[in-house]
């Protein structure tokens, strides 16, 4: 098997929320595979730290800030990526918010709208922005980082699960509509991964132990566990995969609850 099957030489990737956690892990593995990577988050300094780390290893990256809830900033992100590297071959929509934990009855109208804009509408904006170039080249990969919360009911993260289920529906519809243009659209649904974003779910030792006990691999995920599957979907190795959801949860979801 040729290593070029998983190679990204000559490709340009834009990854939102890539200043830390899963986003940073994906950016680093994409750069190692040969891609030029656009590091994006709300604040410039942490993005530049990731760029410096990638360049120190011989990779190529640039930092462009973006608040994904602002359509104009999304437009600026893609315009600047095209200005820097001439194209966007891979889009990973990883940034998301989750200001609500707990019962579904507690979701306010403001939180509902804010989460839909950040977690769903922004993905649609960004996808539409990269589509023309991808369609012209008859090649492109769009990846949404969703969650296993999209696949089953959850009493703790109900609104997050709702938005991520909407992302999966968006993925399937775009995959069907844009497949003739050579554009693949897929989702990765992580289980519980050790990130700052998810720390409330595992920082209590007893709670962590309980989660590990119901996970066949008996551990939580780490950001690198998501980076590998993302590389599959972004590279020639995933060239015949579209409209798919890849669950990466250590096996948790295969068991009856």
Backbone as JSON, one array per atom type, in Angstrom:
{
  "sequence": "XXXXXXXXXXXXXXXXXXXXXXXXXXXXXXXXXXXXXXXXXXXXXXXXXXXXXXXXXXXXXXXXXXXXXXXXXXXXXXXXXXXXXXXXXXXXXXXXXXXXXXXXXXXXXXXXXXXXXXXXXXXXXXXXXXXXXXXXXXXXXXXXXXXXXXXXXXXXXXXXXXXXXXXXXXXXXXXXXXXXXXXXXXXXXXXXXXXXXXXXXXXXXXXXXXXXXXXXXXXXXXXXXXXXXXXXXXXXXXXXXXXXXXXXXXXXXXXXX",
  "N": [[0.84, -1.2, 0.0], [0.59, 2.15, -0.9], [1.98, 4.99, 0.7], [1.0, 7.38, -0.18], [-1.67, 7.09, -0.36], [-2.77, 7.97, 1.96], [-1.83, 10.48, 1.88], [-1.53, 14.07, 1.76], [-0.29, 15.85, 0.12], [0.1, 18.88, -1.6], [-2.45, 19.7, -1.04], [-4.86, 21.91, 0.48], [-6.04, 22.74, 3.63], [-8.67, 23.88, 5.66], [-9.38, 24.35, 8.98], [-11.65, 24.75, 11.46], [-11.75, 25.95, 14.85], [-9.19, 25.1, 15.64], [-7.13, 25.67, 17.37], [-6.63, 24.23, 19.6], [-7.05, 21.04, 21.32], [-9.1, 18.6, 19.67], [-9.23, 19.83, 17.15], [-6.66, 20.96, 16.85], [-5.11, 18.61, 16.88], [-5.96, 17.4, 14.51], [-5.09, 19.31, 12.66], [-2.31, 19.14, 12.96], [-1.75, 16.48, 12.15], [-2.66, 16.56, 9.53], [-0.87, 18.42, 8.45], [1.51, 16.98, 8.75], [0.99, 15.06, 6.88], [1.35, 16.43, 4.6], [-0.28, 18.58, 3.86], [-1.11, 22.07, 3.41], [-2.08, 24.08, 6.02], [-4.78, 25.88, 7.37], [-5.08, 27.46, 10.31], [-7.59, 28.13, 12.58], [-9.47, 30.06, 14.86], [-11.17, 31.88, 17.48], [-9.35, 33.63, 18.72], [-6.19, 35.12, 18.02], [-3.54, 34.64, 19.06], [-3.3, 31.92, 20.27], [-3.73, 30.48, 17.91], [-1.53, 31.2, 16.37], [0.45, 30.01, 17.87], [0.03, 27.3, 17.33], [0.56, 27.31, 14.6], [3.3, 27.95, 14.66], [4.31, 25.66, 15.92], [3.72, 23.71, 14.01], [5.24, 24.6, 11.83], [7.76, 24.35, 12.94], [8.18, 21.68, 12.73], [8.54, 21.36, 10.09], [6.31, 21.71, 8.55], [3.6, 23.48, 6.81], [1.67, 26.27, 7.54], [-0.9, 28.67, 8.35], [-2.37, 31.35, 10.23], [-5.7, 32.35, 10.74], [-8.13, 34.26, 12.1], [-11.5, 33.63, 13.24], [-14.82, 34.13, 14.09], [-17.25, 31.94, 14.23], [-19.99, 32.35, 14.34], [-20.54, 34.62, 13.0], [-21.35, 35.59, 9.89], [-19.97, 37.21, 8.07], [-17.36, 37.02, 9.03], [-16.86, 34.34, 8.55], [-16.89, 34.37, 5.77], [-14.67, 35.98, 5.39], [-12.67, 34.31, 6.42], [-12.54, 32.16, 4.53], [-11.99, 33.59, 2.21], [-9.48, 34.7, 2.83], [-8.02, 32.35, 3.15], [-8.04, 31.37, 0.55], [-6.64, 33.46, -0.6], [-4.16, 33.17, 0.6], [-3.31, 30.57, -0.12], [-4.44, 29.88, -2.54], [-6.55, 28.1, -2.91], [-9.08, 25.9, -1.47], [-9.09, 22.72, -0.44], [-9.92, 20.98, 1.51], [-12.25, 21.1, 4.06], [-12.76, 21.34, 7.44], [-15.18, 21.39, 9.76], [-15.06, 22.05, 12.87], [-15.27, 23.67, 15.12], [-17.47, 24.54, 17.78], [-20.18, 25.23, 20.09], [-21.35, 24.82, 23.48], [-23.3, 25.91, 25.61], [-25.25, 24.99, 27.31], [-26.02, 22.7, 29.8], [-27.76, 19.93, 31.08], [-31.32, 19.42, 31.87], [-33.67, 19.28, 29.14], [-35.82, 20.99, 29.26], [-34.82, 23.32, 30.24], [-33.7, 24.8, 28.22], [-33.35, 27.86, 26.75], [-34.91, 30.23, 24.48], [-32.98, 31.94, 23.46], [-30.57, 30.53, 23.83], [-31.11, 28.27, 22.27], [-31.28, 29.4, 19.67], [-28.74, 30.57, 19.45], [-27.03, 28.33, 19.6], [-27.84, 26.87, 17.36], [-27.04, 28.57, 15.3], [-24.23, 28.73, 15.69], [-23.43, 26.0, 15.65], [-24.63, 24.74, 13.5], [-25.67, 26.42, 11.32], [-23.37, 27.9, 10.7], [-21.72, 25.91, 9.68], [-23.02, 25.35, 7.3], [-22.77, 27.84, 6.0], [-19.92, 27.97, 5.68], [-19.45, 25.67, 4.17], [-20.83, 26.24, 1.78], [-19.27, 28.34, 0.93], [-16.81, 27.18, 0.24], [-17.54, 25.48, -1.75], [-17.69, 26.35, -4.6], [-14.97, 26.41, -5.61], [-14.14, 23.78, -5.07], [-15.97, 22.35, -6.64], [-15.26, 23.24, -9.18], [-12.8, 22.02, -9.46], [-13.58, 19.45, -9.31], [-13.25, 17.97, -7.0], [-13.09, 17.52, -3.54], [-13.21, 17.63, 0.06], [-15.34, 17.69, 2.76], [-15.74, 17.87, 6.19], [-17.61, 17.3, 9.05], [-17.31, 17.65, 12.47], [-19.07, 15.99, 14.71], [-20.97, 14.42, 17.16], [-21.44, 11.64, 19.39], [-23.69, 12.2, 20.74], [-25.5, 12.95, 18.88], [-26.69, 10.67, 18.06], [-28.26, 9.37, 19.88], [-30.64, 9.83, 22.56], [-29.96, 12.23, 25.13], [-29.74, 13.18, 28.47], [-28.18, 15.08, 29.58], [-26.84, 16.62, 27.64], [-28.76, 17.79, 25.8], [-29.39, 19.85, 23.87], [-27.02, 20.17, 22.51], [-26.81, 17.65, 21.33], [-29.04, 17.83, 19.63], [-28.26, 19.84, 17.82], [-26.06, 18.62, 16.66], [-27.18, 16.37, 15.48], [-28.62, 17.68, 13.54], [-26.5, 18.61, 12.02], [-25.62, 16.19, 10.93], [-27.79, 15.57, 9.28], [-27.56, 17.73, 7.53], [-25.09, 17.1, 6.39], [-25.7, 14.68, 4.99], [-27.53, 15.59, 3.09], [-26.05, 17.52, 1.65], [-24.05, 15.87, 0.68], [-25.49, 14.27, -1.11], [-26.39, 16.22, -2.9], [-24.06, 17.48, -3.83], [-22.34, 15.49, -4.62], [-22.16, 14.82, -7.43], [-20.44, 16.82, -8.22], [-18.03, 16.0, -7.36], [-17.54, 16.37, -4.69], [-17.08, 15.35, -1.43], [-18.87, 14.76, 1.56], [-18.79, 14.29, 4.93], [-19.27, 12.99, 8.31], [-17.73, 12.92, 11.54], [-18.26, 11.29, 14.52], [-17.34, 11.76, 17.59], [-16.84, 9.98, 20.67], [-16.6, 10.37, 24.19], [-14.01, 12.54, 24.67], [-10.83, 13.51, 25.85], [-10.68, 16.68, 26.29], [-10.51, 20.25, 26.74], [-12.97, 21.33, 26.2], [-14.77, 19.28, 26.79], [-14.38, 18.74, 29.44], [-16.03, 18.91, 31.73], [-17.46, 16.61, 31.69], [-15.82, 14.56, 32.45], [-14.09, 15.22, 34.53], [-14.63, 14.63, 37.16], [-13.52, 12.01, 39.15], [-14.98, 9.64, 39.81], [-17.07, 9.69, 38.03], [-15.69, 9.57, 35.64], [-14.53, 7.01, 35.84], [-16.83, 5.46, 35.75], [-17.7, 5.92, 33.16], [-15.56, 4.89, 31.68], [-15.83, 2.23, 32.38], [-18.03, 1.33, 30.95], [-17.17, 1.45, 28.41], [-15.95, -0.41, 25.79], [-13.17, -0.39, 25.11], [-12.14, 0.53, 27.42], [-11.2, 3.1, 28.12], [-11.04, 6.71, 27.89], [-11.31, 8.79, 24.97], [-8.62, 10.42, 23.17], [-7.43, 13.48, 21.64], [-5.87, 12.73, 19.34], [-7.04, 10.37, 18.57], [-9.17, 11.07, 17.03], [-8.05, 12.48, 15.0], [-6.82, 10.66, 13.21], [-9.0, 9.21, 11.89], [-10.09, 11.49, 10.64], [-8.07, 12.12, 8.83], [-8.28, 9.92, 7.14], [-10.8, 10.45, 5.91], [-10.22, 12.82, 4.64], [-8.27, 12.27, 2.78], [-6.99, 10.51, -0.22], [-7.52, 7.9, 0.53], [-10.07, 7.84, 1.48], [-11.69, 8.26, -0.71], [-14.05, 7.2, -1.78], [-16.03, 7.51, 0.01], [-18.86, 9.03, 1.22], [-21.41, 11.11, 2.68], [-21.49, 9.83, 5.07], [-21.41, 8.74, 8.52], [-18.93, 8.48, 10.82], [-18.37, 6.78, 13.63], [-16.51, 7.28, 16.48], [-15.76, 6.11, 19.26], [-14.61, 4.35, 21.06], [-16.13, 2.13, 21.22], [-18.35, 2.43, 22.83], [-21.02, 2.96, 22.03], [-21.97, 0.59, 20.96], [-23.09, -1.05, 22.77], [-25.88, -2.15, 24.79], [-27.7, 0.1, 26.83]],
  "CA": [[0.0, 0.0, 0.0], [1.37, 3.38, -0.98], [1.7, 5.99, 1.72], [0.28, 8.49, -0.79], [-3.09, 6.85, -0.16], [-3.14, 8.82, 3.08], [-1.07, 11.72, 1.74], [-2.25, 15.3, 1.44], [0.63, 16.76, -0.56], [-0.54, 19.75, -2.57], [-3.79, 20.05, -0.59], [-5.03, 23.0, 1.45], [-7.1, 22.41, 4.58], [-9.13, 24.88, 6.62], [-9.94, 23.65, 10.14], [-12.12, 25.68, 12.49], [-11.51, 25.48, 16.21], [-7.97, 24.28, 15.58], [-6.07, 26.18, 18.24], [-6.43, 23.29, 20.71], [-7.88, 19.85, 21.33], [-9.28, 17.79, 18.47], [-8.89, 20.63, 15.98], [-5.2, 21.04, 16.73], [-4.59, 17.28, 16.53], [-6.21, 17.2, 13.08], [-4.2, 20.21, 11.92], [-0.94, 18.62, 13.0], [-1.61, 15.27, 11.32], [-2.81, 16.98, 8.13], [0.39, 19.02, 8.06], [2.47, 15.89, 8.61], [0.65, 14.34, 5.65], [1.75, 17.27, 3.48], [-1.2, 19.68, 3.56], [-0.99, 23.41, 3.96], [-3.21, 24.11, 6.94], [-5.23, 27.15, 7.93], [-5.46, 27.32, 11.71], [-8.59, 29.16, 12.83], [-10.24, 30.11, 16.1], [-11.55, 33.28, 17.74], [-8.21, 34.44, 19.16], [-5.04, 34.93, 17.15], [-2.33, 34.14, 19.7], [-3.21, 30.45, 20.3], [-3.6, 29.98, 16.54], [-0.15, 31.39, 15.96], [1.26, 29.0, 18.58], [-0.09, 26.05, 16.57], [1.3, 27.53, 13.35], [4.72, 27.86, 14.97], [4.63, 24.26, 16.2], [3.69, 22.98, 12.73], [6.4, 25.02, 11.04], [8.97, 23.82, 13.58], [8.32, 20.3, 12.27], [8.71, 21.36, 8.65], [5.02, 21.85, 7.87], [3.18, 24.8, 6.36], [0.39, 26.66, 8.13], [-1.12, 30.09, 8.59], [-3.44, 31.59, 11.2], [-6.74, 33.3, 10.36], [-9.16, 34.21, 13.13], [-12.89, 33.61, 12.76], [-15.93, 33.82, 14.99], [-18.09, 31.25, 13.26], [-21.38, 32.81, 14.38], [-20.59, 35.83, 12.19], [-21.23, 35.18, 8.49], [-18.92, 38.0, 7.44], [-16.06, 36.47, 9.43], [-16.71, 33.08, 7.81], [-16.52, 34.77, 4.42], [-13.28, 36.47, 5.48], [-11.8, 33.15, 6.61], [-12.33, 31.43, 3.27], [-11.34, 34.5, 1.27], [-8.07, 34.79, 3.2], [-7.4, 31.05, 2.86], [-7.81, 31.37, -0.9], [-5.6, 34.45, -0.88], [-2.88, 32.65, 1.08], [-2.88, 29.32, -0.74], [-5.01, 29.73, -3.86], [-7.69, 27.17, -2.98], [-9.39, 25.12, -0.27], [-9.43, 21.35, -0.83], [-10.48, 20.26, 2.65], [-12.84, 21.93, 5.1], [-13.19, 20.62, 8.64], [-15.97, 22.23, 10.67], [-14.83, 21.45, 14.18], [-15.66, 24.6, 16.18], [-18.86, 24.45, 18.22], [-20.38, 25.7, 21.45], [-22.34, 24.09, 24.27], [-23.51, 26.65, 26.85], [-26.33, 24.42, 28.12], [-25.96, 21.34, 30.32], [-28.9, 19.62, 31.92], [-32.61, 19.08, 31.28], [-34.07, 19.96, 27.91], [-36.78, 22.05, 29.59], [-34.11, 24.54, 30.61], [-33.13, 25.48, 27.04], [-34.05, 29.1, 26.43], [-34.94, 30.57, 23.06], [-31.7, 32.56, 23.11], [-29.57, 29.46, 23.73], [-31.46, 27.46, 21.1], [-30.89, 30.1, 18.44], [-27.29, 30.75, 19.42], [-26.38, 27.06, 19.3], [-28.13, 26.51, 15.97], [-26.21, 29.39, 14.43], [-22.82, 28.34, 15.83], [-23.13, 24.59, 15.42], [-25.23, 24.22, 12.27], [-25.7, 27.38, 10.22], [-21.99, 28.25, 10.32], [-21.22, 24.84, 8.82], [-23.64, 25.55, 5.99], [-22.11, 29.0, 5.4], [-18.56, 27.63, 5.27], [-19.52, 24.68, 3.1], [-21.21, 26.92, 0.55], [-18.17, 29.2, 0.52], [-15.74, 26.39, -0.39], [-18.09, 24.65, -2.82], [-17.36, 26.69, -5.99], [-13.63, 25.96, -5.97], [-14.11, 22.31, -5.08], [-16.74, 21.89, -7.8], [-14.47, 23.53, -10.38], [-11.72, 21.02, -9.53], [-14.22, 18.14, -9.19], [-12.61, 17.27, -5.89], [-13.12, 18.24, -2.28], [-13.67, 16.88, 1.21], [-15.88, 18.48, 3.86], [-15.9, 17.0, 7.35], [-18.21, 17.9, 10.23], [-17.08, 16.95, 13.73], [-20.34, 16.07, 15.44], [-20.89, 13.8, 18.49], [-22.34, 10.51, 19.61], [-24.95, 12.76, 21.25], [-26.42, 13.07, 17.75], [-27.18, 9.34, 17.72], [-29.18, 8.87, 20.9], [-31.08, 10.87, 23.49], [-29.07, 12.5, 26.26], [-30.36, 14.05, 29.46], [-27.23, 16.11, 29.99], [-26.44, 17.47, 26.52], [-29.83, 17.65, 24.81], [-29.32, 20.81, 22.77], [-25.82, 19.83, 21.75], [-27.19, 16.52, 20.5], [-29.96, 18.3, 18.6], [-27.5, 20.55, 16.77], [-25.17, 17.69, 15.96], [-28.04, 15.57, 14.62], [-28.9, 18.55, 12.39], [-25.3, 18.59, 11.18], [-25.6, 14.94, 10.17], [-28.78, 15.73, 8.21], [-26.96, 18.64, 6.56], [-24.06, 16.31, 5.71], [-26.3, 13.75, 4.04], [-28.16, 16.33, 1.99], [-25.01, 18.1, 0.82], [-23.37, 14.76, 0.0], [-26.33, 13.89, -2.24], [-26.48, 17.32, -3.87], [-22.76, 17.89, -4.35], [-21.57, 14.35, -5.08], [-21.81, 14.91, -8.86], [-19.34, 17.78, -8.39], [-16.8, 15.43, -6.81], [-17.36, 16.84, -3.31], [-17.5, 14.4, -0.4], [-19.24, 15.39, 2.83], [-18.91, 13.24, 5.95], [-19.23, 13.37, 9.72], [-17.1, 12.08, 12.55], [-18.97, 11.43, 15.8], [-16.51, 11.3, 18.7], [-17.38, 9.75, 22.0], [-16.01, 11.29, 25.18], [-12.6, 12.76, 24.39], [-10.2, 14.38, 26.85], [-10.41, 18.03, 25.82], [-11.01, 21.28, 27.63], [-14.38, 21.51, 25.86], [-15.58, 18.22, 27.39], [-13.84, 18.38, 30.75], [-17.09, 18.79, 32.72], [-18.01, 15.26, 31.61], [-14.91, 13.52, 32.93], [-13.13, 15.68, 35.53], [-14.91, 13.92, 38.41], [-12.92, 10.67, 39.01], [-15.98, 8.58, 39.85], [-17.81, 9.76, 36.77], [-14.78, 9.08, 34.61], [-14.41, 5.57, 35.99], [-18.08, 4.85, 35.3], [-17.71, 5.98, 31.69], [-14.57, 3.94, 31.17], [-16.32, 0.88, 32.63], [-19.01, 0.95, 29.92], [-16.51, 1.58, 27.12], [-15.2, -1.66, 25.56], [-11.71, -0.19, 25.15], [-11.84, 0.88, 28.82], [-10.53, 4.38, 28.29], [-11.6, 7.82, 27.15], [-10.55, 9.14, 23.78], [-7.72, 11.57, 23.17], [-7.59, 14.15, 20.34], [-5.26, 11.99, 18.23], [-7.95, 9.31, 18.14], [-10.08, 11.65, 16.03], [-7.24, 12.97, 13.88], [-6.61, 9.59, 12.23], [-10.19, 9.09, 11.04], [-10.21, 12.69, 9.8], [-7.12, 11.97, 7.73], [-8.9, 8.97, 6.22], [-11.86, 11.11, 5.14], [-9.67, 13.94, 3.86], [-7.24, 11.79, 1.85], [-7.45, 9.57, -1.24], [-7.98, 6.66, 1.15], [-11.51, 7.96, 1.68], [-12.23, 8.85, -1.93], [-15.36, 6.66, -2.16], [-16.88, 7.62, 1.2], [-19.57, 10.31, 1.33], [-22.68, 11.04, 3.36], [-21.31, 8.8, 6.11], [-21.05, 9.14, 9.86], [-17.94, 7.56, 11.38], [-18.43, 6.87, 15.08], [-15.2, 7.01, 17.08], [-16.11, 6.23, 20.68], [-14.08, 3.25, 21.86], [-17.1, 1.05, 21.26], [-19.4, 2.68, 23.81], [-22.37, 2.96, 21.47], [-22.4, -0.73, 20.48], [-23.66, -1.81, 23.88], [-27.16, -1.71, 25.35], [-27.47, 0.96, 27.99]],
  "C": [[0.87, 1.25, 0.0], [0.97, 4.35, 0.12], [0.93, 7.17, 1.15], [-1.22, 8.32, -0.67], [-3.62, 7.71, 0.98], [-2.39, 10.16, 3.03], [-1.95, 12.89, 1.35], [-1.34, 16.32, 0.75], [-0.13, 17.56, -1.61], [-1.94, 20.2, -2.17], [-3.75, 21.19, 0.43], [-6.24, 22.68, 2.33], [-7.4, 23.6, 5.49], [-9.82, 24.12, 7.76], [-10.36, 24.68, 11.18], [-11.89, 25.08, 13.87], [-10.25, 24.66, 16.33], [-6.82, 24.81, 16.41], [-5.78, 25.25, 19.42], [-7.25, 22.02, 20.46], [-7.91, 19.07, 20.03], [-8.87, 18.56, 17.23], [-7.39, 20.73, 15.78], [-4.61, 19.7, 16.32], [-4.8, 17.01, 15.05], [-5.27, 18.07, 12.25], [-2.78, 19.66, 11.85], [-0.77, 17.38, 12.13], [-1.8, 15.6, 9.84], [-1.51, 17.59, 7.62], [1.47, 17.96, 7.86], [2.24, 15.1, 7.33], [0.91, 15.18, 4.4], [0.83, 18.42, 3.13], [-0.7, 21.01, 4.09], [-2.25, 23.66, 4.77], [-3.5, 25.52, 7.42], [-5.75, 26.88, 9.34], [-6.41, 28.46, 12.05], [-9.29, 28.95, 14.17], [-10.54, 31.59, 16.36], [-10.36, 34.18, 18.04], [-6.95, 34.1, 18.39], [-3.87, 34.25, 17.83], [-2.26, 32.62, 19.79], [-3.12, 29.84, 18.91], [-2.16, 30.08, 16.07], [0.79, 30.41, 16.65], [1.21, 27.67, 17.83], [0.67, 26.16, 15.25], [2.8, 27.36, 13.59], [5.14, 26.42, 15.22], [4.66, 23.44, 14.92], [4.91, 23.33, 11.88], [7.71, 24.49, 11.62], [9.23, 22.38, 13.16], [8.4, 20.2, 10.76], [7.42, 21.48, 7.86], [4.74, 23.28, 7.47], [1.81, 25.11, 6.92], [0.32, 28.17, 8.25], [-2.31, 30.23, 9.51], [-4.4, 32.65, 10.68], [-7.86, 33.19, 11.39], [-10.56, 34.22, 12.5], [-13.82, 33.31, 13.93], [-17.02, 33.23, 14.12], [-19.55, 31.68, 13.27], [-21.6, 34.05, 13.53], [-20.34, 35.45, 10.73], [-20.11, 35.92, 7.78], [-17.53, 37.47, 7.79], [-15.81, 35.12, 8.76], [-16.28, 33.37, 6.37], [-15.07, 35.24, 4.37], [-12.31, 35.31, 5.61], [-11.51, 32.45, 5.29], [-11.65, 32.31, 2.24], [-9.84, 34.59, 1.57], [-7.33, 33.47, 2.96], [-7.1, 30.94, 1.38], [-6.71, 32.33, -1.29], [-4.22, 33.9, -0.51], [-2.39, 31.48, 0.24], [-3.54, 29.02, -2.09], [-6.22, 28.82, -3.99], [-7.95, 26.62, -1.59], [-9.86, 23.75, -0.75], [-10.19, 20.61, 0.25], [-11.02, 21.28, 3.64], [-13.24, 21.03, 6.26], [-13.89, 21.6, 9.56], [-15.95, 21.57, 12.04], [-15.31, 22.36, 15.32], [-17.14, 24.47, 16.49], [-18.95, 25.01, 19.63], [-21.39, 24.8, 22.15], [-22.54, 24.8, 25.61], [-24.56, 26.04, 27.77], [-26.04, 22.97, 28.49], [-27.21, 21.11, 31.16], [-30.2, 19.45, 31.15], [-32.99, 19.93, 30.07], [-35.05, 21.1, 28.18], [-36.1, 23.38, 29.92], [-33.51, 25.3, 29.44], [-33.97, 26.72, 26.72], [-34.05, 29.34, 24.93], [-33.6, 31.13, 22.61], [-30.62, 31.51, 22.92], [-29.84, 28.59, 22.51], [-30.97, 28.13, 19.83], [-29.38, 30.23, 18.33], [-26.58, 29.45, 19.04], [-26.65, 26.61, 17.86], [-27.26, 27.3, 15.0], [-24.76, 28.92, 14.47], [-22.54, 26.93, 15.34], [-23.66, 24.05, 14.1], [-25.13, 25.23, 11.12], [-24.3, 27.77, 9.77], [-21.39, 27.18, 9.41], [-21.76, 24.97, 7.4], [-22.99, 26.73, 5.27], [-20.74, 28.59, 4.84], [-18.55, 26.63, 4.12], [-19.87, 25.33, 1.76], [-20.08, 27.8, 0.03], [-17.06, 28.42, -0.18], [-16.24, 25.61, -1.59], [-17.65, 25.06, -4.22], [-15.98, 26.2, -6.44], [-13.52, 24.45, -6.03], [-14.82, 21.77, -6.31], [-15.96, 22.12, -9.1], [-13.36, 22.51, -10.57], [-12.26, 19.58, -9.51], [-13.59, 17.31, -8.08], [-12.69, 18.13, -4.64], [-13.65, 17.35, -1.17], [-14.11, 17.85, 2.3], [-16.2, 17.53, 5.0], [-16.52, 17.8, 8.49], [-17.87, 17.03, 11.44], [-18.35, 17.1, 14.56], [-20.16, 15.4, 16.81], [-21.79, 12.58, 18.53], [-23.67, 10.98, 20.21], [-25.96, 12.99, 20.13], [-27.16, 11.76, 17.49], [-28.18, 8.76, 18.71], [-29.57, 10.02, 21.82], [-30.08, 11.02, 24.63], [-29.76, 13.48, 27.2], [-29.46, 15.21, 29.85], [-26.9, 17.1, 28.88], [-27.51, 17.5, 25.43], [-29.69, 18.61, 23.62], [-28.1, 20.56, 21.9], [-26.13, 18.67, 20.81], [-28.11, 16.92, 19.36], [-29.19, 18.97, 17.47], [-26.63, 19.58, 15.98], [-25.96, 16.72, 15.08], [-28.41, 16.37, 13.37], [-27.71, 18.6, 11.45], [-25.22, 17.31, 10.34], [-26.61, 15.0, 9.03], [-28.25, 16.66, 7.13], [-25.91, 17.9, 5.74], [-24.67, 15.41, 4.64], [-26.87, 14.48, 2.84], [-27.12, 16.97, 1.08], [-24.26, 17.01, 0.05], [-24.16, 14.34, -1.24], [-26.33, 14.95, -3.33], [-25.15, 17.61, -4.56], [-21.88, 16.73, -4.81], [-21.22, 14.41, -6.56], [-20.7, 15.91, -9.16], [-18.03, 17.26, -7.81], [-16.53, 15.83, -5.37], [-17.92, 15.79, -2.35], [-17.79, 15.14, 0.89], [-19.52, 14.28, 3.84], [-18.88, 13.83, 7.36], [-18.37, 12.4, 10.52], [-17.82, 12.36, 13.87], [-18.09, 10.9, 16.93], [-17.36, 10.93, 19.91], [-16.74, 10.75, 22.95], [-14.5, 11.35, 25.0], [-12.04, 13.75, 25.41], [-9.78, 15.7, 26.22], [-10.94, 19.01, 26.85], [-12.52, 21.47, 27.44], [-15.26, 20.51, 26.63], [-15.22, 17.92, 28.83], [-14.92, 18.19, 31.82], [-17.64, 17.37, 32.77], [-17.09, 14.19, 32.19], [-14.01, 13.96, 34.08], [-13.4, 15.07, 36.91], [-14.42, 12.47, 38.27], [-13.96, 9.54, 38.99], [-16.77, 8.54, 38.54], [-16.96, 9.23, 35.62], [-14.69, 7.56, 34.65], [-15.67, 4.86, 35.5], [-18.15, 4.84, 33.78], [-16.73, 4.98, 31.1], [-15.07, 2.5, 31.32], [-17.31, 0.41, 31.57], [-18.46, 1.12, 28.51], [-15.67, 0.33, 26.87], [-13.68, -1.49, 25.61], [-11.21, 0.31, 26.5], [-11.0, 2.14, 28.98], [-11.34, 5.45, 27.58], [-10.76, 8.06, 25.9], [-9.59, 10.27, 24.05], [-7.81, 12.21, 21.78], [-7.0, 13.39, 19.16], [-6.15, 10.87, 17.72], [-8.92, 9.79, 17.07], [-9.31, 12.11, 14.8], [-7.03, 11.92, 12.81], [-7.81, 9.37, 11.33], [-10.41, 10.31, 10.14], [-9.27, 12.62, 8.6], [-7.66, 10.99, 6.68], [-9.91, 9.68, 5.32], [-11.34, 12.24, 4.27], [-8.8, 13.48, 2.71], [-7.82, 10.89, 0.76], [-7.95, 8.25, -0.68], [-9.49, 6.66, 1.35], [-12.26, 8.45, 0.46], [-13.62, 8.35, -2.33], [-16.31, 6.65, -0.96], [-17.54, 8.99, 1.2], [-20.93, 10.09, 1.97], [-22.67, 10.1, 4.55], [-21.03, 9.45, 7.45], [-20.13, 8.07, 10.45], [-17.91, 7.78, 12.89], [-17.1, 6.41, 15.67], [-15.34, 7.19, 18.59], [-15.61, 5.09, 21.56], [-15.05, 2.1, 22.0], [-18.28, 1.28, 22.17], [-20.81, 2.48, 23.23], [-22.84, 1.6, 20.95], [-23.11, -1.53, 21.55], [-25.02, -1.26, 24.29], [-26.88, -0.9, 26.6], [-28.38, 0.55, 29.14]]
}
